[in-house]
Amino acid sequence: MKKKFLIRSFGCQMNKLDTNLVVNSFIQSGFELTDQPAATDIVLINTCSVRRHAEERVLSLLGHLKHIKKTQPGIIVAVFGCMAQRLKEDLLSHEAVNIVCGPLQIPELVNLVNNDIPKQVAISDNIRHKPLLQDSERLDAFECAYDTAEDNLPAQAYVRVMRGCDNFCSYCVVPYVRGPEASRPPEKIIAQIKKLADAGIKQVTLLGQTVNSYCYNGSSFADLLYEVSKINGIEWIKFVTCYPRNFDEKIFKAMVDLPKICRYLHIPAQSGSDKILKAMNRGYTSAQYLEIIDKAREIVPDIAIAGDFIVGFSGETDEDFRKTVELVEKAQYKNCFIFKYSPRPGTRADDKLADDVPMEVKKQRNIELLAVQEKISAELNKSFIGKTVKVLVEGMSKKGHLDGATEKEYPQLIGRTAGDYIVVFDGPANLAGQFVDINITRASSLTLFGQTN
């Protein structure tokens, strides 16, 4: 009988992509995927270290698995990804854990599981400085060999164009767990996307920790966009995440020149206070950040922009927070991802800066900034009422139905526009993975609601 494996994933789009790769590598190696913990032989846990909460969830899961292994001692538990790279031996010493594998070693996971060894570790040493050519070449081969389509998002796939980060923001653990920036050869990216297009993928999302920093032998990220747009079968091209420094305006021009490039920009600001931005080592001022936003809207008037913010960073005063609120109001984001600061061990902020903003203050600022953004989002979304938008249908919505239709007749579906606006509407279930035109009839701060033409 085939051995069964279960996988749990935490974190960002990079982790989602890694999870897809690992799942497909195990299936092609003869394993069977299951979602039943009681029936599994192997538990794979893809981890994140960007926020403390993500690590706490992993530790909670491992505590649960520790008890399960008392009655099912043969289960193999493999922890991989960023948290594995950061905690290494600490995780390997956990009673529930058999294997610890860093993000650059995921091609080795199948072999590690197949080895009849109780405890194993595969981690890059000195990842911050070590040349990672061998790791990159192995990962390129791994990514080209396995499907990266999203099981729960029909016709969509993630494609990594670069790995790592060179920015060393004072609060961020990414450079220490994913290593320095390494751009993939454009010909390998193109070959991978052509393979996905042949398999029916209609939208690709190009991934990079700082995707606008992509550079390979003089080829820029804008150059890559022009090449990807030539691939037949791919209709929409999105990309995340951009870093607001040394931004190439050719990326905006590509959005105008190339109909396939979605007019959506995710560009984290993190704070509106220059004092806090300096303490974060972000390398730009709030004015310079807003200049990028203004240039984006000058070149691409209908661009949709999303941002990220951290509230309660070390030394953040009420005045610093006011400046963040002002930046959000000026930027007019379609949506924002807002997080309460939590120190990450090993970062400069954790080593050198006091976590001196009380948790209750962090919570209050988080609530206040969310309320500011909710008001902006509601106004922007109202502007869509009466308009028709093109949507790529993702599948069934988890919420109730519109207009009193029964589920049997018209399931409530969910999709996204090219600008990443969420749209909910009633229609036949076979629309999943298809592009449809939706007439928007009403809107909330989070969602557009409409009807098919």
C-alpha positions in Angstrom: 0.0 0.0 0.0 1.1 3.6 -0.7 2.2 5.5 2.3 0.0 8.5 3.1 1.1 12.0 3.9 -0.6 15.0 5.4 0.7 18.6 5.0 0.0 21.8 6.9 1.3 25.1 5.7 1.7 28.5 7.4 2.8 31.8 6.0 3.1 33.7 2.7 2.7 33.0 -1.0 6.3 31.7 -1.1 5.2 29.0 1.4 2.1 28.2 -0.6 4.3 27.7 -3.6 6.8 25.5 -1.7 3.8 23.5 -0.3 2.6 22.8 -3.9 6.0 21.7 -5.0 6.4 19.4 -2.0 3.0 17.9 -2.4 3.6 17.1 -6.1 7.1 15.7 -5.4 5.6 13.3 -2.9 2.7 12.2 -5.1 5.1 11.6 -8.0 7.3 9.6 -5.7 4.5 7.2 -4.9 2.9 8.7 -1.8 -0.8 9.4 -1.3 -2.1 12.8 0.0 -4.6 12.6 2.9 -6.3 15.2 5.1 -7.0 12.6 7.9 -4.4 12.8 10.7 -5.5 9.4 12.0 -4.8 7.7 8.7 -1.5 9.3 7.8 2.1 7.9 7.9 3.8 11.2 7.4 3.1 14.8 8.6 4.8 17.6 6.7 4.7 21.1 8.3 5.7 24.1 6.2 6.6 26.9 8.6 6.9 30.7 8.7 9.1 32.9 11.0 8.0 36.3 9.9 5.6 36.7 12.9 5.6 35.1 16.3 1.9 33.9 15.9 2.9 31.7 13.0 5.6 30.0 15.0 3.2 29.6 18.0 0.7 27.8 15.8 3.4 25.4 14.6 4.5 24.7 18.2 0.9 24.1 19.2 0.5 21.6 16.3 3.7 19.8 17.4 2.4 19.5 20.9 -0.7 17.8 19.5 1.4 15.5 17.4 3.5 14.6 20.4 0.4 13.1 22.0 -0.7 11.4 18.8 2.7 9.7 18.5 2.2 8.0 21.8 -0.4 5.8 20.1 1.0 6.0 16.6 4.8 6.0 17.1 5.5 5.1 13.5 4.3 8.5 12.2 7.2 10.6 10.7 7.0 14.3 11.4 9.0 16.6 9.1 9.2 20.4 9.8 10.5 22.5 6.9 10.7 26.1 5.8 11.7 29.3 7.5 11.1 28.3 11.1 13.0 25.1 10.6 16.0 27.1 9.3 15.8 29.5 12.3 15.4 27.0 15.1 17.2 24.0 13.6 18.4 21.8 16.5 15.8 23.1 18.9 13.1 21.7 16.7 15.0 18.5 16.1 15.1 17.9 19.8 11.3 18.1 20.0 9.8 14.7 20.9 7.4 14.9 17.9 9.9 15.9 15.3 11.9 13.5 13.1 13.1 15.7 10.3 14.1 19.4 10.1 14.6 20.9 6.6 15.4 24.4 5.5 13.7 26.2 2.7 16.6 25.7 0.3 16.7 21.9 1.0 13.1 21.1 0.2 14.1 19.0 -2.9 15.7 16.6 -0.3 12.4 16.0 1.6 11.3 12.8 -0.1 14.7 11.2 0.4 14.8 12.3 4.0 11.4 10.7 4.6 12.5 7.5 2.8 15.6 7.2 5.0 15.2 4.8 7.9 16.8 7.3 10.4 14.9 8.5 13.5 16.4 12.1 13.5 17.6 14.0 10.4 18.5 17.6 9.7 19.1 19.4 6.3 19.9 23.1 6.9 22.0 25.6 5.1 24.9 26.8 7.3 25.7 30.5 7.4 22.8 31.2 5.0 23.3 35.0 5.3 26.7 35.0 3.6 27.2 31.6 1.9 27.1 31.5 -1.9 24.0 29.5 -2.7 24.7 28.6 -6.4 24.4 24.9 -5.8 21.2 25.3 -3.8 19.7 27.6 -6.4 20.5 25.3 -9.3 18.9 22.3 -7.4 15.8 24.4 -6.6 15.5 25.6 -10.2 15.4 21.9 -11.3 13.0 21.1 -8.6 10.6 23.9 -9.5 10.7 23.1 -13.2 10.0 19.4 -12.5 6.8 19.8 -10.5 3.4 21.4 -11.1 2.9 24.6 -9.1 -0.8 25.1 -9.9 -3.0 26.0 -6.9 -5.4 23.1 -6.1 -8.0 25.4 -4.5 -7.6 28.2 -7.2 -8.5 26.7 -10.6 -6.4 27.9 -13.5 -3.9 29.8 -11.3 -0.3 29.1 -10.4 2.6 30.8 -8.5 6.0 31.0 -10.2 9.0 32.1 -8.2 11.3 34.5 -10.1 13.8 35.1 -7.3 14.6 34.0 -3.8 15.9 35.7 -0.6 16.4 39.3 0.3 19.3 41.8 0.7 17.5 44.6 2.5 17.9 43.5 6.2 15.0 45.5 7.6 15.8 45.6 11.3 12.6 43.7 12.3 12.7 41.0 9.5 14.0 37.5 9.7 13.8 36.7 6.0 17.4 37.3 5.0 18.5 35.0 7.8 16.3 32.1 6.8 16.0 32.4 3.0 19.4 33.9 2.3 20.6 36.6 -0.1 18.8 37.6 -3.3 19.1 35.2 -6.1 17.3 35.8 -9.4 16.3 32.8 -11.5 17.4 32.6 -15.2 14.6 34.1 -17.4 14.7 31.1 -19.8 13.9 28.7 -17.0 11.0 31.0 -15.8 9.6 31.2 -19.3 9.9 27.4 -19.8 8.1 26.8 -16.6 5.3 29.2 -17.4 4.9 27.7 -20.9 4.5 24.3 -19.3 1.8 25.7 -17.0 0.0 27.3 -19.9 0.0 24.0 -21.7 -1.7 22.5 -18.7 -4.5 25.0 -18.7 -3.2 27.7 -16.4 -4.6 31.2 -17.2 -3.1 33.3 -14.5 0.4 33.3 -13.1 1.6 35.2 -10.1 5.3 36.0 -10.2 6.8 35.8 -6.7 9.8 37.4 -5.1 10.6 38.7 -1.6 11.4 42.0 -3.5 10.2 41.1 -6.9 11.1 44.5 -8.5 14.7 43.8 -7.6 14.9 40.9 -10.1 18.0 41.1 -12.2 19.7 38.4 -14.2 22.6 39.2 -16.5 21.3 42.7 -17.1 17.7 41.5 -17.6 15.3 43.5 -15.3 12.0 42.6 -13.9 10.3 44.9 -16.5 12.1 42.9 -19.2 10.9 39.7 -17.7 7.3 41.0 -17.8 7.5 41.7 -21.5 8.8 38.2 -22.1 6.2 36.4 -20.0 3.4 38.4 -21.7 4.3 36.7 -25.0 3.3 33.3 -23.7 0.2 32.0 -25.4 -2.6 30.8 -23.0 -1.6 33.0 -20.1 -4.2 35.8 -19.9 -3.3 37.5 -16.5 0.1 38.2 -14.9 0.3 39.4 -11.4 3.4 39.9 -9.2 4.2 40.3 -5.5 5.8 41.8 -3.5 7.5 45.1 -4.5 10.0 47.0 -2.3 9.7 50.8 -2.3 13.3 51.6 -3.1 15.1 52.0 -6.5 11.7 51.4 -8.2 12.0 51.0 -12.0 9.2 53.0 -13.7 9.4 50.6 -16.6 7.3 48.3 -14.5 4.5 50.8 -14.7 5.0 51.3 -18.4 4.7 47.5 -18.9 1.3 47.6 -17.2 0.2 50.2 -19.8 1.9 48.5 -22.8 0.9 44.9 -22.0 -2.8 44.0 -21.5 -1.9 40.8 -19.7 -0.2 42.6 -16.8 -2.7 43.2 -14.1 -2.8 46.7 -12.9 -2.2 45.8 -9.2 0.7 46.8 -7.0 1.4 45.4 -3.6 4.0 47.8 -2.1 4.5 47.7 1.7 5.2 51.0 3.5 5.3 49.6 7.1 5.2 53.1 8.6 4.4 56.7 7.8 7.0 58.1 10.3 10.5 58.8 8.9 11.9 58.2 12.4 10.3 54.7 12.5 11.3 54.0 8.9 14.9 54.8 9.8 14.7 52.5 12.8 13.3 49.8 10.6 16.2 50.3 8.1 13.7 50.6 5.3 15.9 52.9 3.3 13.3 55.5 2.2 11.2 58.3 3.6 7.5 58.6 3.7 7.7 61.3 1.0 9.8 59.1 -1.3 7.3 56.3 -0.8 4.4 58.6 -1.8 6.4 59.7 -4.8 6.3 56.1 -6.1 2.5 55.9 -5.4 2.0 59.2 -7.3 4.1 58.1 -10.2 2.2 54.8 -10.4 -1.1 56.6 -10.7 0.3 59.1 -13.1 1.4 56.4 -15.5 -1.4 53.8 -14.7 -4.4 55.9 -13.6 -6.6 52.8 -12.8 -3.9 51.0 -10.8 -5.1 49.2 -7.6 -2.6 49.6 -4.8 -2.3 47.5 -1.5 0.0 48.2 1.4 1.5 46.7 4.5 2.0 48.3 7.9 3.4 47.4 11.3 2.0 49.2 14.3 3.7 49.4 17.7 7.3 49.2 16.4 10.0 50.0 18.9 9.8 53.7 19.9 6.6 54.4 18.0 4.9 57.4 19.7 1.4 58.7 19.2 2.8 61.3 16.8 4.6 58.6 14.8 1.3 56.6 14.6 -0.5 59.8 13.5 1.9 60.0 10.5 1.1 56.5 9.6 -2.6 57.3 9.6 -1.9 60.3 7.4 0.1 58.2 4.9 -2.7 55.7 4.7 -5.2 58.5 4.0 -3.0 60.0 1.3 -2.2 56.7 -0.4 -5.8 55.6 -0.7 -5.1 51.9 -0.8 -7.6 49.4 -2.0 -6.7 47.4 1.1 -4.0 47.1 3.7 -2.4 44.3 5.7 -1.8 45.6 9.2 0.2 43.8 11.8 1.1 44.4 15.5 4.9 44.4 15.9 6.4 41.2 17.5 10.2 41.0 17.9 11.8 38.2 15.9 14.9 36.6 17.6 18.1 37.2 15.8 17.1 40.4 14.1 18.8 43.8 14.8 15.5 45.2 16.3 15.3 42.3 18.7 19.0 42.7 19.7 19.2 46.5 19.8 15.8 48.0 20.2 13.4 47.8 23.1 9.9 46.4 22.5 8.6 49.4 24.4 5.0 49.8 23.1 2.5 48.1 25.4 0.4 45.4 23.8 -2.8 47.2 24.6 -1.5 50.3 22.7 -0.5 48.0 19.7 -4.0 46.5 19.7 -5.7 49.9 19.8 -3.5 51.3 17.0 -4.2 48.2 14.9 -8.0 48.7 15.4 -7.8 52.4 14.6 -5.7 51.9 11.4 -8.0 49.1 10.2 -11.0 51.4 10.7 -9.3 54.2 8.6 -8.5 51.7 5.8 -12.0 50.2 6.0 -13.6 53.6 5.3 -11.2 54.2 2.4 -11.9 50.7 1.0 -15.7 51.2 1.3 -15.6 54.4 -0.7 -13.4 52.9 -3.4 -15.6 49.8 -3.7 -18.8 51.9 -4.0 -17.3 53.4 -7.2 -17.7 50.0 -8.8 -21.5 49.9 -8.4 -23.2 49.9 -11.8 -20.0 48.9 -13.6 -19.0 45.6 -15.3 -15.8 43.9 -14.2 -13.9 41.0 -15.5 -13.4 38.3 -12.9 -11.4 35.0 -12.8 -13.6 32.7 -10.8 -11.9 30.9 -8.0 -14.8 28.6 -6.8 -17.6 28.6 -4.3 -17.9 31.2 -1.6 -18.2 30.0 2.0 -21.0 32.5 2.8 -24.7 32.5 2.1 -26.4 33.1 -1.3 -27.6 36.2 -3.1 -31.1 37.1 -4.2 -32.6 34.0 -2.5 -31.2 31.5 -5.1 -30.9 27.9 -3.9 -27.5 26.3 -3.7 -28.6 23.6 -6.2 -29.6 26.1 -8.8 -27.0 28.8 -8.3 -24.0 28.3 -6.0 -22.5 31.5 -4.7 -19.2 31.9 -6.4 -16.1 34.0 -5.6 -13.5 35.5 -7.9 -11.1 38.4 -8.3 -10.6 41.2 -10.7 -7.3 42.0 -12.3 -6.9 44.6 -9.6 -7.4 41.9 -6.9 -10.8 43.1 -5.8 -12.9 40.3 -4.4 -16.2 39.7 -6.2 -19.1 37.5 -5.0 -22.0 36.5 -7.3 -24.4 33.6 -8.0 -23.8 31.4 -10.9 -23.2 27.8 -12.1 -20.4 25.9 -10.4 -18.7 25.0 -13.7 -17.5 28.6 -14.0 -14.6 27.9 -11.7 -11.4 28.7 -13.5 -13.2 30.8 -16.1 -13.2 34.5 -16.9 -16.7 36.1 -16.6 -18.1 39.6 -16.7 -19.9 40.6 -13.6 -22.3 43.6 -13.2 -21.6 45.1 -9.7 -24.8 45.8 -7.8 -23.6 46.6 -4.3 -20.3 46.8 -2.3 -18.9 46.5 1.2 -15.5 47.5 2.4 -14.1 44.0 1.7 -16.2 42.7 -1.2 -18.0 43.6 -4.4 -21.3 41.8 -5.1 -22.8 41.4 -8.5 -24.5 39.3 -11.2 -23.4 37.6 -14.4 -24.3 39.3 -17.7 
